[in-house]
Every structure is written in C-alpha cells, then in structure tokens.
Amino acid sequence: MRPSLAPWMTPVDRDILELLQNGDRRELILTPGVIAANTDWKRQTVREHLLLLSDHDLVEYHDEPRALYRLSERGRSYLRGEIDVESLTAED
C-alpha cells in the first residue's frame, strides 16, 4: 500500500521516493537527471522536489558535489508507513 501524501507533497515527491526505494531490490542512488529520465517529470521539477524532500529529511545527499541523492532513514520509514504524514508537517 502506498503511503499517504503529506499536505505539502505532490505525486512528484512520492514518485521520487519510490524510485529511490527501487521496490524490493537494492535502493538506488541517483541524480536529478537520472530520476527525470525514469519518470514523467522534467529534470528541473525533480531537482526542486529533491530540495524540498531534503528539507523534510526524506532524502539526503550521497555525494553532494555529484548531486547524488538517496533515501534517508526517515524517508525509508515514511515509505514503510511508519511515519504519520501529519508529523511530516508538524516537525518541519
């Protein structure tokens, strides 16, 4: 079951998080361009949403100079349904 979206989130955010999660396989570490190439979203849109997801501690840099992103532990917990979406707004 897909987690509910927090009030500030859009489908772009969930698509990014789910792509990084990579189902039951090994998690991915990706750039905004690679994420855009594997979704229906433009690179600039992906970049803006990655920054927002980073501000909410759902993703983090794996390698900042190379703009490589990965899920944070909080992002993993969100995708597993362990975090109440209301807390995503309340804490941030």
C-alpha positions in Angstrom: 0.0 0.0 0.0 1.3 3.4 -0.9 1.8 5.9 1.9 -0.5 8.9 2.1 0.9 12.3 0.9 1.6 15.0 3.5 -0.2 18.2 2.8 2.9 19.8 1.2 3.6 16.8 -1.1 2.6 16.1 -4.7 2.8 12.9 -6.7 6.2 14.0 -7.9 7.5 13.6 -4.3 6.1 10.1 -3.9 7.4 9.1 -7.4 10.9 10.2 -6.5 10.9 8.4 -3.2 9.6 5.2 -4.7 12.1 5.3 -7.5 14.9 5.7 -5.0 13.5 2.8 -2.9 13.5 0.6 -6.0 10.9 -1.9 -4.8 12.3 -5.0 -3.1 15.7 -4.6 -4.8 18.7 -2.6 -3.7 18.0 1.1 -3.1 19.2 3.4 -5.8 21.4 6.5 -5.6 20.5 8.8 -8.4 21.0 12.3 -9.8 18.0 14.6 -10.7 18.7 13.9 -14.4 18.5 10.1 -14.0 15.4 10.4 -11.9 13.8 12.6 -14.6 14.8 10.1 -17.3 13.0 7.3 -15.4 9.8 9.2 -14.6 7.4 11.5 -16.3 8.8 14.6 -14.6 11.3 17.2 -16.0 14.7 17.5 -14.5 14.1 20.9 -13.0 10.9 19.7 -11.4 12.7 16.7 -9.9 15.5 19.0 -8.7 13.1 21.3 -6.9 11.3 18.4 -5.3 14.5 16.8 -4.2 15.4 20.0 -2.4 12.0 20.0 -0.7 12.3 16.4 0.3 15.8 17.1 1.6 14.4 20.0 3.7 11.9 17.5 5.2 14.7 14.9 5.8 13.2 12.3 3.5 16.2 12.2 1.1 19.9 13.1 1.6 23.0 13.6 -0.4 25.1 10.5 -1.0 27.6 12.7 -2.8 26.8 16.4 -2.9 29.4 17.5 -5.5 28.0 15.0 -7.9 24.4 15.7 -6.9 23.7 12.1 -6.0 20.7 11.6 -3.8 19.5 8.6 -1.7 16.7 7.9 0.8 17.3 8.9 4.3 16.3 6.7 7.2 13.2 9.0 7.7 12.4 8.5 4.0 12.5 4.7 4.4 10.3 4.9 7.5 7.8 7.1 5.5 7.6 4.6 2.7 7.1 1.7 5.1 4.2 3.6 6.6 5.9 4.1 10.0 5.6 7.8 10.0 2.3 9.7 10.4 2.1 12.1 7.5 0.8 14.8 9.9 4.2 14.6 11.7 6.0 15.4 8.5 4.3 18.8 8.6 4.4 19.3 12.4 8.1 18.7 12.7 9.3 20.8 9.7 
